[in-house]
Amino acid sequence: MLIVIFSVSIAHCKDGELPEKPVVAEQSNDTHQQPIRPRRPSREEIEKLMDPNYSHDAYGIHDPVMIKEGKYYYVFSTNGGIKITRSQDMKNFERIGQVFTRLPEWMPTNIKGINSLWAPDISCHNGTFYLYYSASSFGSRNSLIGLITNQTLNPDSPEYKWVDQGVVVKSSNDMNYNAIDPNLTFDQDNNYYLTFGSFWSGIKMIKINTNGLPRDNNETPISLCERPNHAVEAPYIIYHNGYYFLFVSFDLCCKGANSTYKIMVGRAKDITGPYIDKDNIPMTEGGGSLILSASKGDRWKGPGHNAIFSENGKDYLIYHAYDSNIFYGPSALHIRDLLWDKDNWPYAGEEICITK
């Protein structure tokens, strides 16, 4: 889902070009046309308000997903043409650019008015990196999920080249689901599935070929999770000890310190469901067990849009949250241990992204 940054506007670009990050909006001197606004703090003033234990380049990350190649952990996130950030220790991060510098030529004819790509998903299969992404207008179902691939994530490699694979799935305002927030997953028989969805009728799933594209463009999506009249989005599925676990985000993102996002989970014996929570409530009936939320007095609000990263037998919860100590509530990357209880349910462990 799109991050909203208050008091800023997207930089003007040539047709199809994507800005890497927002710029401060120009203020009019005509006080008859608009009220006088307080001066926006400088970057230096804002940096003084940032959590001193955080890498500054971890700020501004929204809808993160992480993967490792070589010595680097790469984080892909919402922003312009999909921001790329990397780290060697999951603590100190550096921005290294973005996937897209301009929109694919086919996109403006499919979705009008796009100036930012959202909610990426990254995975590696048979030596190829598959990056799915979302394009939409905020709050509508005129949306699509696209795919782009690469043989490496190292921008210094001669093999580094993103190859556009086109549209994977689309939705429109006459449909009851929204084609954003993709996650590629596979079952124990190596069958591939794409899970996606936001608001409306919730989380959906379709079958995917090993090339990353749909098996059947006319397939009716499988319903995995729904909350009538309530928000659910950002699915992510993993397999652990005989169960598939569906992580989702309940409630609202993108409101800075007023965001109410929380991470929920259910599990199923079959990848296509039915997913149930700890109280045996189906997720298609509003079920979900809490993994992480913010409490009153917490600095970081609205934890959500999570992914899972696994390495050397350990699982990590990757997500964003909003810093309530800064006036516009910017998002930042967070990483925690993801642990498992005696009943094979996941829970959030200690934060590891913060350096003490």
C-alpha positions as CSV (number, residue, x, y, z in Angstrom):
1,M,0.0,0.0,0.0
2,L,1.2,3.5,-0.8
3,I,3.0,5.6,1.8
4,V,1.6,9.1,2.3
5,I,4.1,11.7,3.2
6,F,2.5,14.8,4.6
7,S,3.3,18.3,3.2
8,V,5.1,17.1,0.2
9,S,4.4,16.6,-3.5
10,I,5.9,14.3,-6.1
11,A,8.5,16.0,-8.3
12,H,7.5,16.7,-11.8
13,C,9.0,14.3,-14.3
14,K,8.9,13.8,-18.0
15,D,6.2,11.4,-19.2
16,G,6.8,8.0,-17.7
17,E,9.7,8.9,-15.6
18,L,9.6,8.1,-11.9
19,P,11.0,10.3,-9.1
20,E,13.2,8.5,-6.6
21,K,11.8,10.5,-3.6
22,P,9.4,13.4,-2.9
23,V,10.5,17.0,-2.7
24,V,9.1,19.8,-0.6
25,A,6.2,21.6,-2.2
26,E,6.7,25.2,-3.1
27,Q,4.8,27.7,-1.0
28,S,2.8,30.5,-2.5
29,N,3.3,34.0,-1.2
30,D,-0.4,34.9,-2.0
31,T,-2.0,34.6,1.5
32,H,-5.4,35.3,-0.1
33,Q,-5.2,32.0,-2.0
34,Q,-4.1,29.8,0.9
35,P,-3.5,30.1,4.7
36,I,-0.1,30.7,6.0
37,R,1.6,27.4,6.9
38,P,4.3,26.9,9.4
39,R,7.8,26.6,8.0
40,R,8.7,23.0,7.2
41,P,11.7,21.9,9.3
42,S,15.0,21.3,7.4
43,R,16.4,17.9,6.8
44,E,19.0,18.6,9.5
45,E,16.3,19.4,12.0
46,I,14.3,16.3,11.1
47,E,17.4,14.1,11.4
48,K,17.8,15.4,15.0
49,L,14.3,14.0,15.8
50,M,15.1,10.6,14.3
51,D,15.7,7.6,16.5
52,P,19.4,7.8,17.2
53,N,19.7,4.0,17.2
54,Y,18.5,3.8,13.6
55,S,20.4,4.0,10.3
56,H,19.0,7.1,8.6
57,D,18.6,5.2,5.4
58,A,16.2,2.8,7.2
59,Y,13.8,5.8,7.3
60,G,11.5,6.2,4.4
61,I,11.1,2.5,3.8
62,H,7.5,1.3,3.4
63,D,6.1,-2.1,2.4
64,P,9.6,-3.8,2.7
65,V,10.7,-7.2,1.5
66,M,14.2,-8.6,2.0
67,I,16.4,-11.2,0.2
68,K,20.1,-12.0,0.3
69,E,22.6,-12.4,-2.5
70,G,26.3,-12.7,-1.8
71,K,27.3,-10.6,1.2
72,Y,24.3,-8.2,1.0
73,Y,20.8,-8.1,2.3
74,Y,18.7,-6.3,-0.3
75,V,15.5,-4.5,0.8
76,F,12.9,-3.5,-1.9
77,S,10.2,-1.1,-0.9
78,T,7.5,1.3,-2.1
79,N,8.8,4.6,-3.5
80,G,8.9,6.0,-7.0
81,G,10.3,3.2,-9.1
82,I,10.7,0.7,-6.2
83,K,13.5,1.7,-3.8
84,I,16.5,-0.6,-3.3
85,T,18.4,-0.5,0.0
86,R,21.0,-2.9,1.1
87,S,23.0,-3.9,4.2
88,Q,25.8,-6.3,5.2
89,D,24.5,-6.8,8.8
90,M,20.8,-6.0,8.8
91,K,21.5,-2.9,10.9
92,N,23.3,-0.3,8.7
93,F,21.6,0.4,5.4
94,E,22.5,2.3,2.3
95,R,20.2,3.4,-0.6
96,I,21.5,2.2,-3.9
97,G,18.8,3.4,-6.3
98,Q,15.6,2.0,-7.7
99,V,14.4,-0.7,-10.0
100,F,12.6,1.5,-12.5
101,T,13.7,4.9,-13.7
102,R,10.6,5.2,-15.9
103,L,7.3,3.3,-16.2
104,P,7.1,0.4,-18.7
105,E,5.7,1.7,-22.0
106,W,2.6,-0.4,-21.7
107,M,1.6,0.9,-18.2
108,P,-0.1,4.3,-18.9
109,T,-2.5,2.5,-21.3
110,N,-3.5,0.1,-18.5
111,I,-3.5,2.4,-15.4
112,K,-3.9,6.2,-15.7
113,G,-2.1,8.7,-13.6
114,I,0.6,6.5,-12.1
115,N,3.6,8.3,-10.5
116,S,4.8,5.6,-8.0
117,L,5.0,1.8,-7.8
118,W,4.1,0.0,-4.6
119,A,4.5,-3.0,-2.5
120,P,7.1,-5.2,-4.1
121,D,7.8,-8.9,-3.6
122,I,11.2,-10.4,-4.3
123,S,12.2,-14.1,-4.5
124,C,14.8,-16.2,-6.3
125,H,13.9,-19.4,-8.2
126,N,16.3,-21.4,-10.5
127,G,18.8,-18.7,-10.5
128,T,16.4,-15.9,-11.5
129,F,15.1,-13.1,-9.2
130,Y,11.4,-12.4,-9.6
131,L,10.2,-9.0,-8.5
132,Y,6.4,-8.4,-8.5
133,Y,5.1,-4.9,-7.9
134,S,1.8,-3.0,-7.7
135,A,0.5,-0.1,-9.8
136,S,-2.7,1.6,-8.8
137,S,-4.4,4.9,-7.8
138,F,-4.9,5.2,-4.1
139,G,-8.2,3.9,-2.9
140,S,-9.4,2.4,-6.2
141,R,-9.5,-1.1,-7.7
142,N,-8.0,0.1,-11.0
143,S,-4.9,-1.8,-10.3
144,L,-2.4,-4.3,-11.6
145,I,0.5,-6.5,-10.5
146,G,3.5,-6.5,-12.8
147,L,6.6,-8.7,-13.0
148,I,10.2,-7.8,-13.7
149,T,13.2,-10.2,-13.5
150,N,17.0,-10.1,-13.1
151,Q,19.9,-12.6,-13.0
152,T,21.5,-10.7,-10.1
153,L,20.8,-8.0,-7.6
154,N,24.4,-6.6,-7.6
155,P,24.3,-3.4,-9.6
156,D,28.0,-3.7,-10.3
157,S,27.7,-7.0,-12.1
158,P,27.7,-7.0,-15.9
159,E,24.7,-9.4,-15.7
160,Y,22.6,-6.8,-13.8
161,K,19.6,-6.0,-16.0
162,W,15.9,-5.8,-15.2
163,V,13.8,-7.5,-17.8
164,D,10.1,-6.5,-18.0
165,Q,7.7,-9.4,-18.0
166,G,4.5,-7.4,-18.3
167,V,1.2,-7.7,-16.5
168,V,0.4,-10.7,-14.2
169,V,-3.0,-9.8,-12.9
170,K,-5.4,-6.8,-13.2
171,S,-8.5,-5.6,-11.4
172,S,-11.0,-2.8,-12.1
173,N,-13.7,-1.0,-10.2
174,D,-16.3,-3.4,-11.4
175,M,-14.5,-6.3,-9.6
176,N,-14.8,-7.1,-5.9
177,Y,-11.1,-7.4,-5.3
178,N,-8.0,-5.2,-5.7
179,A,-4.9,-6.5,-7.5
180,I,-2.1,-5.0,-5.4
181,D,0.3,-6.3,-2.6
182,P,1.6,-9.4,-4.3
183,N,3.5,-12.4,-2.8
184,L,4.8,-15.3,-4.7
185,T,4.8,-18.6,-2.8
186,F,4.8,-22.3,-3.5
187,D,3.6,-25.5,-1.9
188,Q,5.6,-28.6,-0.9
189,D,5.0,-30.1,-4.4
190,N,6.6,-27.0,-6.0
191,N,3.4,-25.6,-7.4
192,Y,3.6,-21.8,-7.6
193,Y,0.9,-19.4,-6.4
194,L,0.5,-15.6,-6.3
195,T,-1.3,-14.2,-3.3
196,F,-2.5,-10.6,-3.3
197,G,-5.3,-8.2,-2.2
198,S,-6.3,-5.1,-0.3
199,F,-9.6,-4.1,1.2
200,W,-12.9,-5.0,-0.6
201,S,-13.3,-8.8,-0.6
202,G,-9.8,-9.3,0.9
203,I,-6.9,-11.7,0.1
204,K,-6.9,-13.7,-3.1
205,M,-4.7,-16.4,-4.7
206,I,-4.1,-17.6,-8.3
207,K,-1.9,-20.3,-9.7
208,I,1.3,-19.3,-11.4
209,N,3.6,-21.0,-13.9
210,T,7.3,-21.5,-13.2
211,N,8.0,-18.5,-15.4
212,G,6.1,-16.3,-12.9
213,L,3.1,-15.7,-15.1
214,P,-0.5,-17.0,-14.6
215,R,-1.4,-20.5,-15.6
216,D,-4.9,-19.3,-16.6
217,N,-5.8,-15.7,-17.2
218,N,-9.5,-16.5,-16.7
219,E,-9.0,-18.3,-13.4
220,T,-11.4,-17.2,-10.6
221,P,-9.1,-16.3,-7.7
222,I,-9.3,-18.3,-4.5
223,S,-10.4,-16.4,-1.4
224,L,-8.1,-16.8,1.6
225,C,-9.1,-14.0,4.0
226,E,-11.9,-11.4,4.3
227,R,-13.0,-8.8,6.8
228,P,-16.4,-7.4,5.7
229,N,-16.4,-3.6,6.3
230,H,-12.8,-3.7,7.7
231,A,-9.4,-3.4,6.1
232,V,-7.1,-6.3,5.4
233,E,-4.2,-6.4,3.0
234,A,-0.5,-7.3,2.4
235,P,-0.5,-11.1,2.4
236,Y,2.6,-13.2,2.9
237,I,2.7,-17.0,3.1
238,I,5.4,-19.3,4.5
239,Y,5.6,-23.0,5.3
240,H,6.6,-24.3,8.8
241,N,6.4,-27.7,10.4
242,G,3.4,-29.1,8.4
243,Y,1.4,-25.8,8.1
244,Y,1.2,-22.9,5.7
245,F,1.0,-19.6,7.6
246,L,-0.8,-16.6,6.1
247,F,0.4,-13.3,7.5
248,V,-1.7,-10.2,6.7
249,S,-2.1,-6.6,8.0
250,F,-5.4,-5.5,9.6
251,D,-6.7,-1.9,9.7
252,L,-5.1,1.3,8.3
253,C,-1.6,2.2,7.1
254,C,-0.4,5.5,5.6
255,K,-1.6,7.8,8.4
256,G,1.7,8.4,10.0
257,A,1.5,8.3,13.8
258,N,-2.3,7.7,13.5
259,S,-1.8,4.5,11.6
260,T,-3.6,1.5,13.1
261,Y,-1.9,-1.3,11.1
262,K,-1.3,-4.6,13.0
263,I,0.2,-7.9,11.8
264,M,-2.1,-11.0,12.0
265,V,-1.7,-14.6,11.1
266,G,-3.7,-17.8,10.4
267,R,-2.6,-21.3,9.3
268,A,-3.8,-24.1,7.1
269,K,-2.7,-27.7,6.1
270,D,-3.2,-26.8,2.4
271,I,-1.7,-23.7,0.8
272,T,-5.1,-22.8,-0.6
273,G,-6.7,-22.9,2.8
274,P,-8.9,-22.8,4.8
275,Y,-6.7,-20.6,7.1
276,I,-7.9,-20.5,10.7
277,D,-6.6,-18.6,13.7
278,K,-5.8,-19.8,17.3
279,D,-9.5,-19.6,18.2
280,N,-10.4,-21.7,15.1
281,I,-12.1,-18.8,13.4
282,P,-11.6,-18.9,9.6
283,M,-9.8,-16.0,8.1
284,T,-12.5,-15.8,5.5
285,E,-14.8,-14.9,8.4
286,G,-12.6,-12.2,9.9
287,G,-10.3,-14.4,11.9
288,G,-6.6,-13.7,12.6
289,S,-4.3,-14.0,15.6
290,L,-2.2,-11.1,16.6
291,I,1.5,-11.1,15.9
292,L,2.4,-7.4,16.5
293,S,0.7,-4.1,17.2
294,A,1.5,-0.8,18.8
295,S,0.5,0.1,22.3
296,K,-0.2,3.4,23.9
297,G,3.0,5.2,24.6
298,D,5.0,3.3,22.0
299,R,7.2,5.5,19.7
300,W,6.6,3.3,16.7
301,K,3.0,3.1,15.5
302,G,1.2,1.0,12.9
303,P,3.5,-2.0,12.4
304,G,2.6,-3.8,9.2
305,H,3.0,-4.9,5.6
306,N,5.3,-7.6,6.7
307,A,7.5,-10.1,4.9
308,I,9.5,-13.1,6.2
309,F,13.2,-13.6,5.6
310,S,14.8,-17.0,6.5
311,E,18.5,-17.7,6.9
312,N,20.5,-20.5,8.5
313,G,17.4,-22.0,10.2
314,K,16.2,-18.6,11.6
315,D,13.2,-16.6,10.6
316,Y,12.9,-12.8,10.6
317,L,9.9,-10.5,10.6
318,I,10.4,-7.7,8.2
319,Y,8.0,-4.8,8.4
320,H,7.5,-1.0,8.5
321,A,6.3,1.2,11.3
322,Y,5.8,5.0,11.8
323,D,7.8,7.2,14.0
324,S,5.4,9.3,16.2
325,N,8.3,11.5,17.5
326,I,8.5,13.2,14.1
327,F,5.6,15.5,13.2
328,Y,4.6,13.8,9.9
329,G,5.2,10.2,11.2
330,P,7.7,8.8,8.6
331,S,7.9,5.1,8.1
332,A,11.0,3.1,8.7
333,L,12.2,-0.5,8.3
334,H,12.0,-2.8,11.3
335,I,13.4,-6.3,11.7
336,R,12.6,-8.8,14.5
337,D,13.3,-12.4,15.2
338,L,10.2,-14.5,14.3
339,L,9.9,-17.3,16.9
340,W,7.7,-20.4,17.2
341,D,5.8,-21.6,20.3
342,K,5.3,-25.2,21.4
343,D,2.0,-25.3,19.5
344,N,3.7,-24.2,16.2
345,W,2.4,-20.7,16.2
346,P,4.7,-17.8,15.3
347,Y,5.3,-14.8,17.6
348,A,7.4,-11.7,17.3
349,G,10.7,-11.7,19.2
350,E,13.2,-9.0,20.0
351,E,14.0,-6.2,17.5
352,I,17.3,-6.7,15.9
353,C,17.4,-3.7,13.5
354,I,18.1,-1.3,16.3
355,T,21.8,-1.0,17.3
356,K,22.3,-0.4,21.0
